[in-house]
């Protein structure tokens, strides 16, 4: 474009101006209908993004308004109670912390291990690699309540027979969010350029030394993003915990892997189901606390991802 | 350091006799690590197998007591009543109805938002709005359930035009739950479709503009078909999310098995049945326990088929550039 704008000879200038005029005339000669349709389409897509953002903002604003009266320090310090004035999130927060602690202990080594295996060790066309890949895709689409039934049949009862305790919830949620960690981990590992591996291998490092000292450190931001997104999903999930006993009336704080559990979304769920309006305010306030936590985690993960996206 | 020296001298020795490309020492540690990593990867296969076993075994026992034809083709669902009835159709229809309302909302809004972000928004707007949508994808389902029950339902009741589609929605309605699910899956559709649209090469757009096409025409006739595989994938993923969603329907759609596509009535979905019935205290081996797993098996098969269909369609519509 800049080349055309440069005045050269008078003849070129006249020719360029003429061509411009002809083109402009042709373009403006579009039928009126097309012009209207074009404007209509533009306003429709703008309306769509506005509806999406406003709907989600309405959700947040509505919870804040409805929960306003229940925002007191006691919301975080009171335990479970059947009287709204004494009810709070304390036991539920402790329960969530225990559950998520064990979820992290489970998903980080297993998720990263699986991602490393699929990217660094298995041949893309090997039967095992492809089987695992299709499997992970399918697992990511299984409804979360079905993981709850899996936990009920094999972890709470059956093979592990742990009963309805913190560790049961952690194992069930870990299985649910593992595909997220594995997929993010694979992407992060794939983004490390092969030249780094080749350099390391050429210096005599073994495959594991290369992975451990070169590939994994370079992939840490991507893996961390995946882990944070997985953790935030695990914190917000309610459905898979319902078949696991979901003893929402735990009157003491959960205190270890084999303690009975409650969790923030479960506590909120049981408040929503109560009829008194005070419990509805508590539920709304609980949702705001949960939202603040999850949106902060997700923002952190996405900032992390965008920041380290293109380093090579 | 020491191990590297040993490796170096070992390889030198082998070069002198005969070129050998393998490791100089047996490296048992590497094999142990390989096995550990393989075990991590195989865990996903084990999980799938465990899901299938945990669903299929009680279901087989269930179908010993209730015939498959009764289960799939009769229209009375009351497994907790006396005498119990086991016609699963009402809750399947309930699930499909809620999914339909959700998709009627989410597909136009999600695709419109994707077109806006990919074709209309300036670079700076897009850099702000897209992460916001992705962050909002992390809103927990319990929040959407509460929003459906306490905001969408009262609002719908206020603005409902008379007896349109059978009158204003009840306190629990398929429509309120469907709209909340729709709002929940808009970010999924918008985000994945936008990725697909942005990946369409600029040359295609410029070619169309050079031929005198308007922006709307370029978006609908050039970018949309070229990004179809990603768009289809996002919609199918959204459908399977809607079908499997539990908390929103549990709170806002009621729990009345009801063979109707009516948006204003209370219905029960398959997930809501599982959520209300499987509360941890159901005795293993009882008929109701087996019923829960049979319904879950049907749900699992539905989402699995959709996922396989999605993989297929994506492969079929994929346009490869360069």
Interface residues (C-beta under 8 A of the other chain):
Chain A: X26 X27 X30 X34 X35 X37 X38 X40 X41 X42 X44 X45 X46 X47 X48 X49 X51 X52 X53 X55 X56 X58 X59 X62 X63 X66 X109 X110 X111 X112 X113 X114 X116 X117 X118 X121 X122 X128 X131 X132 X135 X136 X137 X138 X139 X141 X142 X143 X144 X145 X146 X147 X148 X149 X150 X152 X153 X154 X156 X157 X158 X164 X175 X178 X179 X182 X204 X205 X206 X207 X208 X229 X232 X233 X235 X236 X237 X238 X239 X242 X243 X244 X245 X246 X247 X265 X268 X269 X272 X273 X280 X283 X284 X287 X290 X291 X294 X295 X297 X298 X299 X302 X303 X306
Chain B: X4 X7 X8 X11 X23 X27 X29 X30 X33 X34 X36 X37 X38 X39 X40 X41 X42 X43 X44 X45 X47 X48 X50 X51 X54 X55 X58 X108 X109 X110 X111 X112 X113 X115 X116 X117 X119 X120 X121 X129 X131 X132 X133 X134 X135 X136 X137 X138 X139 X140 X141 X142 X143 X144 X145 X146 X147 X149 X150 X151 X183 X186 X187 X190 X212 X214 X215 X216 X217 X219 X220 X237 X240 X243 X244 X245 X246 X247 X251 X271 X274 X275 X278 X279 X280 X281 X284 X292 X293 X296 X299 X300 X303 X304 X306 X307 X311
